[in-house]
Amino acid sequence: MQSLDDFARGKLQDLEARGLRRRLNSTARVSGIHVERDGRRLISFSCNDYLNLSQDPRVRASAKAAIDSYGAGAGASRLVTGNHPLLEQLERRLAKFKGAEAACVFGSGYLANAGIIPTLAGNGSLILIDELAHSCIRAGARLSAARSLMFRHNDMDNLKALLAANRASAKRCLIATDGVFSMDGDLAPLKSLSELAKQYDCWLMVDDAHGLGVLNGGHGSTLGYDVPLQMGTLSKAIGGYGGYICASSSVIDLIKTRAGSFIYTTGLPPSCVGAAIAALDIVESEPELTALPLAKAREFTGLMNLPEAQSPVVPLIVGDARRAMQLAAALEEDGFLVVAIRPPTVPEGGSRLRLTFSAGHPDDEIERLASAIRKQLRRAVA
């Protein structure tokens, strides 16, 4: 219909005028840290494959073996015929690794949060979400019948005030946060969050997508804290694809029975599950590997005189969306892929370069990156 096309073109023109239109760029990963884009070989500082396991021969071999044994796809929902044995093996491994009774694997992290939150928080419930938590947490809250409120980022006084004002009127309360915030790289104050959750009889859920495999010997940001709902992904440090939740056996049974994004979608392909099992083997047996991404990030923040990195994610705040895009383009000319992040992923005025560091980044390339960024920033001032 003409009106539909007119609507789409109008929206795109507005986004273009504000420097917010997004485009896909064909990018071939040719090694753990190198990509090819527009005929050029670049070193990427924009990938979440923190341990470079997506390219590890052991992980690739396990994915291939899973295809040979079980085929290319699961064939159906896990509650129908798509629950191939590798999925149950992976769930046992995840639960043990995260110190939980049981686990449930989803098709992706987004699907996990879209299913978990509505299952646990229904009509009459209250959901309190860190304002910088990943969008899939907010999406899950919108899919529920619960009332949801945002608390200021990592502000425990604000969270406590919201609990004091609203908890008594809610039948149940869920507090949801990232463990490692994907755009800022900082950590949630899990000790304080756990204490407040206990004080006000709330359930604490932590999305540890960017913590698993790279913090606390690979166990993630939740290690050592009382977090009854440990959610995460298999697509970052684990190097493949999928999402999961680790919790008590009864909670996992409920999720497998009622979570729509688990019930009504095809099970994860065997290759993804086989790859994840092999990656977990590596994470568990090579703690020195899991320490490298944070060490590399701290090397960079030291070179740039930035606050010490808390995770492998380091933001370089630019502010203006167009300026962020220009800086990313200039760095690409220098041989680096460093993607600009713009609203609505980050707040207005918060456009940035989001740098991620992996175990495979050579020290000399980190030094060269820091030098290139300083050069571009000096040019901007001049």
N, C-alpha and C positions, 0 to 999 in steps of 0.2 A: 504493500500500500504506500502511496505517495506520502501520506502523513507520517508513517513510520520512518521512512527514509529522511524526511525533513527533520523529524525529531532527532534522529541519530546525528545527522550532519550538524545541526545546531549545537548539540551537546559537544561534539568533537571540536567545532570551531571555538567554542568558549574555553575548553580545556587547552587547546593550542595557544590561545591568546594569553593564558596564564602560566604557560610553561608546564602544564600538568598532563598533557596527552602522553599516553604510554604506547610503546611499540615493541614488538618482539624482534629480537636480533638473533639470527642463526649463529649458534656458538657451539663448536665441536670441542669437547674435552679430549685432549690427546695424551694427557698424563695426569698425575695427581694435582699438579699446579699449573699446567699449561693448557691454553685454549687456542683455537683458531677462529678468528672472526674477520670477515671481509678480506680473506686472503692473507691475514697477518697472524703471526704467532705471538701471543701475549702471555704474560705471567699473571694469573688471576689472584686477586686479593678480595674476591667477592663470592666465594663458594663456602657452603656450610659443611663440606666434606672434611671436617677438621682433622681426621686421622688419615685421610687419603685412602680409606678402605674401599671405596667404590672401584678403585683401580688395582687393588691388591690381588695378586694371582690366586691366593688361597680363597678369597671371597668369591672371585669370579668362577673358580673351579667348583665351589659348593653350589653356586647358582645353576651352573650347567648340569651338575649331577642331579639336582632336584628336578630339572626339566626332564632328564632322561628317565627318572623314576615316576614322576607324577604328571608330566605334561606341562604345557605352557600356561594353562589357566586352571583355576579351582573348579570352574564349571557351574557353580551355583552358590547361593547363600550358604553360609556355614551351618545353618540350622536345617538345610535341606540335604545336599550331598557335597558341599564344598569344604568340609572340615577335614582336609587331608592330614595325616599323622604328623607332618612337620610342624603344623600350627600348634598342636598340643605340646610338642617338644619345646618350641620356642617360648610358649607361655610359661612352662615350668622353669626354663632358664631365666627368663625375665624376673619372675617372682623371686626366685632364689637370689639373683644378683641385687635386686632392690630391697631385699629383706621383708618381703610381703608373703602372705599366704597363697595368693593366686594372682593371675593376670589374664587380661583379655586383649587380644590383638585385633585392631581395626584396619580398614583399608588405607587410612592416612591419619595424621594428627588432627586435621580439620574435622574429619568424620568422627574421630574419637570424642572431641569436645562437643560436637553437635549432637552426639548421642548420650554421653555421660551426664551432662548437666540437666537436660530435661527429665532424665530418668530419676535423678535424685532430688530435684527441686521442682515441685509442682505448685498447684494452687495453694495460696496461703504461706508459701515459703518466701524467704528473703535471700537474695544473692548479692554479695558485696565483692566488687571487682576492682583491682588496681587499675587506675586510669590508663596506664601504659601496657596493660596485658594484651596479649595477641588477640587479633580480631576474631579468631575462632572461639575464644572464650565468650566474647560478647555475643557472637552469633548463637552459641549454645544457650545463653541466657535468654535471648529473644525468642528462641523456639520453645522455651518453657512457659508455664503459666505463672511463674514466680515474679515477684517484684524485684527489680535489680537496681542497685545504686553503685556509683563509682566512688572510690576513695582516692584522695590525692596520692600520687606516686610515692610508695614506701613511707607514707606518713602515718605512723601508728597512732598518733594523737587524734588525727582526723578519723581513722577507722574506729577507734574506741568511742569517739563521740557519736558516730553513726550507729554503732552497736547499742550504746546507752539509750539512744532515742528511738530505735526501731526494733531491737531484737525481741522485746517482750510481746509485741503484737504479731510476731511470726511464729508459725508452728515449727518450722525448721529453718536453719540458716546455713548457707554455704559461703565460705570465703574462697575466692579464686584469684590466683596470681601466677605470673611466670616465676620460675626459679632464677633463670638468667633472662634478662629482658633483651629481646632480639634486636632492637634498634639502638639501644644505649649500652648494652653490654654489662650493666651493673646487676647486682644480686638482690633478691628479695631478703628482707630481714626475717628469716624463717623462725628464729628463736622467739622473737616477739610475736609473730603471727600465730605460732603454735600456742603460746601462752594466752593470747587473747581468745583464740578459738576455744580453749579449755574453759576459760573464765566465763564465756558467754554461751557455752554449749553449742558451738558451731563445728561444721565439718570443713577442714582445710584441704583444698585441692591445689596442687602445684603442677604447672606445666613445665617440665624440665627438658624441653626439646633441645635447648642449647647447653645443657649441663651434662647430660649423659655422655660418657666417654671422655670427658675432658676435665672434670673437676673431681677432687677427692678420689684419686686413683681410678677414675672412670665411672664411679658409682653415681656421680651427679651431685647437684646442689643440695639435695634432700638428705644426704647421709648424715646420721647423727641427730636428726630432728624427728619429732612425732608428726608425721604427715600421713594421714590415713588414706589419702587419694593421690597417688603418684602417677601422673600422666606424662607421656613423652612420645618421641617419634623414633623411627628407624631410618630416617632420611637425612640426618645430619652426620654426627660422628660415626654412626653405624654404617653409613655409606649406601643404603639401599632405599627402601620405601616401606611405609606403613606407620601405624600408630599403636599405642598400647595404654592400658591403665593397670596399675598394680594396686591391690587393696586386699581386704579380707575375703575369705571364700564366699561368705554370704553376699557381700556387695558385688563381687564378680558374677555370681550366679544370677543376681537380679539384673545386672547390666546385660548379660547374655540372653536374658528372657525378655527384656523390655526396651532396650536401646534401639530406636528405629534405624539408625545408621549402621548398626550391626546386623539387625534382622533382615533388612530389605536391600542388601547389597551383596554382590558376589565376594566370596572369600579372597584373601590376598593370594596372588599367584605363587606357586611353589618356589619359583626362582628367587623371589624376594625373601621368602622365609628361609630358604637355604642359605642365602647370602647373609642374612641377619644372624643366624646361628654361628656361622663361621666368624663373623665380625665380633660377636660376643666372646668367642674363644680367644681372639687376639686381644681384646680389651682386658679380659681377665688375666691373661698370661703375660702381658707386656705393659706393666704400669709405667715404665719409663716412657713409652710411646704416648700414653695419655697425658703426660705432663708437658709435652712439647708445645702444643698450641698456645697455652697460657704463657709459657716462657717466651715464645716468639712475639706474642702480643706485648708483653712487658718490655721486650727489647725495643720494639717500635715506640711505645709511649715514652721510654727513656730517651730515645733519640730525638723525639719531638717535644720534650718537656711538657708532656701531658700527664694528667693524673694516672697513677699506675693502673694498668688494666686489671679488671677483676675476672675477666673471661676472655675467650679468643675474639670477642667482638669489640671493636674500637670505633666509636663515631667521631667524625671530624665535622663539627657543626659549621655550616656555611650561612644558613639563613634563607637566602633567596633561592628559589627553585631554578631559575635560569642560570644563576651563578654556579650552582652545584653541577648542573649539566655541562657548563663550559669547563669547569675544573676536571670533571670526569673525562671529557673529550681530550683535554690537554694531556692528561696522564696516559690516555690510550696512545697518543702520539709518541709518548716516551716508552711505550711497550708494556703498560700496566692496564689490567682490567680492574677498575675500581668503580662500582656502580653508584650513581647518585640516587638517593632515596628522597622522595617528595611527598607532600600531602596527597591523599589522606592517610598514607601509611604512618607519617609523622605529623605532629601538629603544624599549623600554619606558622611560618617563620622558622621552622625547625628543619628545613632541608639540609641534607648532609651527604657526605661520603661515608658509607658504611664499609669499614675494612674488617675482613676476617682473616685470621691467621691459622695455618695448618702445620702439622708436624713436618711436612715436606718443604716448607719455605726455607731456602738457604739464607744464612745471615747476611751475605753480601747483597742479596736482592732486597732484603728488608732495609738495609742501609741505603741502597740506591733509590728505593721507594721514598724513604724519608727525605732524601736530598731532592728528589723530583717535586715532592709536595711543597717543601720549603721554597723552591725556586718559583713555583707557580703562585704561591701566596705572596712572595715579594713582588712579582709582576703585578698582581692585583692591587697592591698598595701603591705601587709606582703609577 
